[in-house]
Amino acid sequence: MYLKQQEFLKAALLEDIGRGDLFSRISKSKEASGYILAKSSGVFAGVEYLLAAKELFNIEINILKDDGVDFIKGEKLVTIKGDSKVLLSLERTLLNTILHASSIATLTREYVKKISPYGVKLLDTRKTRPMLRELEKYAIRCGGGVNHRMGLDDCLMLKDTHLKTIDNLEEFMVEVREKIPFTSKVEIECESIEMAKKAFKAGADIVMCDNMNLEDIREVVNLRDSSYPHILIEASGNVTLDTIEDIAKCGVDAISSGSTIHQSRWIDLSMKMD
């Protein structure tokens, strides 16, 4: 169980330990205990990685907050117990993992609160740090967001760069339906109302309104509602906490933003020994 999380922790720990923890070289093992303390408030994320660490390193971990639960400054989030050398070597790896995930979950929650009254989903993007996609998208879910595609293999998105290479979109879509998996959806990025009309006609499953103004988004939604009710509408581009609510009011099904990951600010957590 938690095999991918364990592989991630192994790699992260190897990066930190290098040729060996110098303190472990000169110290003696003893039974030790400690805890992770919140030094600022946020939304917790990281349970799966803590459980993976518990299995992998044979330590006792008591998780006091579930994923997606708010915490406040001064609260204990996790207690740990085990070999002192193991706990001290793990300290930064565990903290970095929980810090990164919880920071993303915290900002994600702020975005979700803005649009949830309108029944609109918050989606992430593929703007993730190399080798951290699973952790970062896991954190999005902890904050109440919904994952967009994990990679190039689970949904076909035709972006502006792809569309420049396609001579006839409708003919291309016929070939697409013959060759991609039956369960895979096709999303077409549209920067104008005219492009959205072409995408609807070509048979897209999802039409993305990319960097459109609010008036144009509403027009695309109205066209969908009147003629293509089975097609989903996603809005994207320059989405911020200040603009996301107005976009949600346009009637889209989902709003995607990479800022929940790349604009998140690290919260403050630390490990203390008893």
For each residue, the residues with C-beta under 8 A, 3 or more apart:
1: 51 55
2: 5 6 48 49 51 52 55
3: 6 7
4: 7 8 134
5: 2 8 9 48 49 51 52
6: 2 3 9 10 52 53 55 56
7: 3 4 10 11
8: 4 5 11 12 49 52 97 134 135
9: 5 6 12 13 49 52 53 56 93 97
10: 6 7 13 14 56
11: 7 8 14 15
12: 8 9 15 16 93 96 97
13: 9 10 16 17 89 90 93
14: 10 11 17 18
15: 11 12 18
16: 12 13 89 92 93
17: 13 14 20 21 89
18: 14 15
19:
20: 17 24 25
21: 17 24 25 85 88 89
22: 25 26
23: 26 27 85 88 89
24: 20 21 27 85 88 89
25: 20 21 22
26: 22 23
27: 23 24 84 85
28:
29: 83 84 85
30: 83 84
31: 81 82 83 84
32: 81 82 83 84 87 88 273 274
33: 79 80 81 273 274
34: 79 80 81 87 271 272 273 274
35: 76 77 78 79 80 271 272 274
36: 76 77 78 79 80 94 95 98 269 270 271 272
37: 74 75 76 77 269 270 271 272
38: 41 42 71 72 73 74 75 76 77 267 268 269
39: 73 74 268 269 270
40: 73 267 268 269
41: 38 70 71 72 73 267
42: 38 70 71 102 103 105 106 267
43: 68 69 70 71 102 105 106 108 109 142 143
44: 47 65 66 67 68 69 70 71 77 98 102 105 142
45: 67 68 98 101 102 104 105 138 139 142 143
46: 49 50 67 97 98 101 102
47: 44 50 51 63 66 67
48: 2 5 51 52 67 138
49: 2 5 8 9 46 52 53 94 97 98 101 135
50: 46 47 53 54 61 63 78 94 98
51: 1 2 5 47 48 54 55 61 63
52: 2 5 6 8 9 48 49 55 56
53: 6 9 49 50 56 57 59 61 90 94
54: 50 51 57 58 59 60 61
55: 1 2 6 51 52 58
56: 6 9 10 52 53
57: 53 54 82 86 90
58: 54 55 82 86
59: 53 54 80 81 82 83 86 87 90
60: 54 80 81 82
61: 50 51 53 54 78 79 80
62: 78 79 80
63: 47 50 51 66 77 78
64: 75 76 77 78 79
65: 44 69 71 75 77 78
66: 44 47 63 69
67: 44 45 46 47 48 105 141 142
68: 43 44 45 105 142 143 144
69: 43 44 65 66
70: 41 42 43 44
71: 38 41 42 43 44 65 75 77
72: 38 41 75
73: 38 39 40 41
74: 37 38 39
75: 37 38 64 65 71 72
76: 35 36 37 38 64 79
77: 35 36 37 38 44 63 64 65 71 98 269
78: 35 36 50 61 62 63 64 65 98
79: 33 34 35 36 61 62 64 76
80: 33 34 35 36 59 60 61 62 87 271
81: 31 32 33 34 59 60 87
82: 31 32 57 58 59 60 86 87
83: 29 30 31 32 59 86 87
84: 27 29 30 31 32 87 88
85: 21 23 24 27 29 88 89
86: 57 58 59 82 83 89 90
87: 32 34 59 80 81 82 83 84 90 91 273
88: 21 23 24 32 84 85 91
89: 13 16 17 21 23 24 85 86
90: 13 53 57 59 86 87 93 94
91: 87 88 94 95 271
92: 16 95 96
93: 9 12 13 16 90 96 97
94: 36 49 50 53 90 91 97 98 271
95: 36 91 92 98 99 269 270 271
96: 12 92 93 99 100
97: 8 9 12 46 49 93 94 100 101 135
98: 36 44 45 46 49 50 77 78 94 95 101 102 269
99: 95 96 102 103 266 267 269
100: 96 97 103 104 132 135 136 139 266
101: 45 46 49 97 98 104 105 135 136 138 139 142
102: 42 43 44 45 46 98 99 105 106 139 142 267 269
103: 42 99 100 106 107 139 264 265 266 267
104: 45 100 101 107 108 136 139 140 142 143 260 261 264
105: 42 43 44 45 67 68 101 102 108 109 139 140 142 143
106: 42 43 102 103 109 110 143 264 267
107: 103 104 110 111 143 259 260 263 264 265
108: 43 104 105 111 112 122 139 140 142 143 144 145 260 264
109: 43 105 106 112 113 143 144
110: 106 107 113 114 241
111: 107 108 114 115 122 145 241 244 257 260
112: 108 109 115 116 122 143 144 145
113: 109 110 116
114: 110 111 241 244 245 248
115: 111 112 118 120 122 244 245 247 248 255
116: 112 113 119 120 144
117:
118: 115 245 248 249
119: 116
120: 115 116 248 252 253 254 255
121: 145 146 253 254 255
122: 108 111 112 115 144 145 146 254 255 256 257 260
123: 145 146 147 148 234 254 255 256 257
124: 128 136 137 140 145 146 147 148 256 257 258 260 261
125: 128 148 236 256 257 258 261
126: 133 148 149 151
127: 258 261 262
128: 124 125 132 133 136 137 261
129: 132 133 136 261
130:
131:
132: 100 128 129 135 136
133: 126 128 129 136 137 150 151
134: 4 8 137 138 150
135: 8 49 97 100 101 132 138 139
136: 100 101 104 124 128 129 132 133 139 140 261
137: 124 128 133 134 140 141 147 150
138: 45 48 101 134 135 141 142
139: 45 100 101 102 103 104 105 108 135 136 142 143 261
140: 104 105 108 124 136 137 143 145 146 147 260 261
141: 67 137 138 144 145 146 147
142: 43 44 45 67 68 101 102 104 105 108 138 139
143: 43 45 68 104 105 106 107 108 109 112 139 140 260
144: 68 108 109 112 116 122 141
145: 108 111 112 121 122 123 124 140 141 260
146: 121 122 123 124 140 141 254
147: 123 124 137 140 141 150
148: 123 124 125 126 155 256
149: 126 152 154 155 157
150: 133 134 137 147 153 154
151: 126 133 154
152: 149
153: 150
154: 149 150 151 184
155: 148 149 184 185 186 187
156: 176 180 184 185 186 187
157: 149 162 186 187 188 189 208
158: 162 163 166 186 187 188 189
159: 162 163 189
160: 163 164 189 191 210
161: 164 165
162: 157 158 159 165 166
163: 158 159 160 166 169 188 189
164: 160 161
165: 161 162
166: 158 162 163 169 172
167: 171 172
168: 171 172
169: 163 166 172 173 188 198 199 202
170: 173 174 201 202 203
171: 167 168 174 175
172: 166 167 168 169 175 176 202
173: 169 170 176 177 186 202 203 204
174: 170 171 177 178
175: 171 172 178 179
176: 156 172 173 179 180 186
177: 173 174 180 203
178: 174 175
179: 175 176
180: 156 176 177 184 186
181: 184
182:
183:
184: 154 155 156 180 181
185: 155 156 205 206
186: 155 156 157 158 173 176 180 203 204 205 206
187: 155 156 157 158 204 205 206 207 208 234
188: 157 158 163 169 195 199 202 204 206 207 208
189: 157 158 159 160 163 208 210 236
190: 195 196 198 199 207 208 209 210 212 220
191: 160 195 210 211 212
192: 195 196 212 216
193: 196 197 212 216 219 220 223
194: 197 198
195: 188 190 191 192 198 199
196: 190 192 193 199 200 207 209 220 223
197: 193 194 200 201 223
198: 169 190 194 195 201 202
199: 169 188 190 195 196 202 204 207
200: 196 197 204 207 223 224 227 228 231
201: 170 197 198
202: 169 170 172 173 188 198 199
203: 170 173 177 186
204: 173 186 187 188 199 200 207 231
205: 185 186 187 231 232
206: 185 186 187 188 231 232 233 234
207: 187 188 190 196 199 200 204 220 224 231 232 233 234
208: 157 187 188 189 190 233 234 235 236 256
209: 190 196 212 216 217 220 233 234 235 236 252
210: 160 189 190 191 236 237
211: 191 236 237 238
212: 190 191 192 193 209 216 217 220 235 237
213: 216 217
214: 217 218 246 247 250
215: 218 219
216: 192 193 209 212 213 219 220
217: 209 212 213 214 220 221 233 235 247 250 252
218: 214 215 221 222 250 251
219: 193 215 216 222 223
220: 190 193 196 207 209 212 216 217 223 224 233
221: 217 218 224 225 233 250 251 252
222: 218 219 225 226
223: 193 196 197 200 219 220 226 227 228
224: 200 207 220 221 227 228 229 231 233
225: 221 222 229 251
226: 222 223
227: 200 223 224
228: 200 223 224 231
229: 224 225
230:
231: 200 204 205 206 207 224 228
232: 205 206 207 253 254
233: 206 207 208 209 217 220 221 224 251 252 253 254
234: 123 187 206 207 208 209 252 253 254 255 256
235: 208 209 212 217 239 247 250 252 254 255 256
236: 125 189 208 209 210 211 239 255 256 257
237: 210 211 212
238: 211 243
239: 235 236 243 244 247 255 256 257 259
240: 243 244 259
241: 110 111 114 244
242:
243: 238 239 240 246 247
244: 111 114 115 239 240 241 247 248 255 257
245: 114 115 118 248 249
246: 214 243 249 250
247: 115 214 217 235 239 243 244 250 252 255
248: 114 115 118 120 244 245 252 255
249: 118 245 246
250: 214 217 218 221 235 246 247
251: 218 221 225 233
252: 120 209 217 221 233 234 235 247 248 255
253: 120 121 232 233 234
254: 120 121 122 123 146 232 233 234 235
255: 115 120 121 122 123 234 235 236 239 244 247 248 252
256: 122 123 124 125 148 208 234 235 236 239
257: 111 122 123 124 125 236 239 244 260
258: 124 125 127 261 262
259: 107 239 240 262 263
260: 104 107 108 111 122 124 140 143 145 257 263 264
261: 104 124 125 127 128 129 136 139 140 258 264
262: 127 258 259
263: 107 259 260
264: 103 104 106 107 108 260 261
265: 103 107
266: 99 100 103
267: 38 40 41 42 99 102 103 106
268: 38 39 40
269: 36 37 38 39 40 77 95 98 99 102
270: 36 37 39 95
271: 34 35 36 37 80 91 94 95
272: 34 35 36 37
273: 32 33 34 87
274: 32 33 34 35
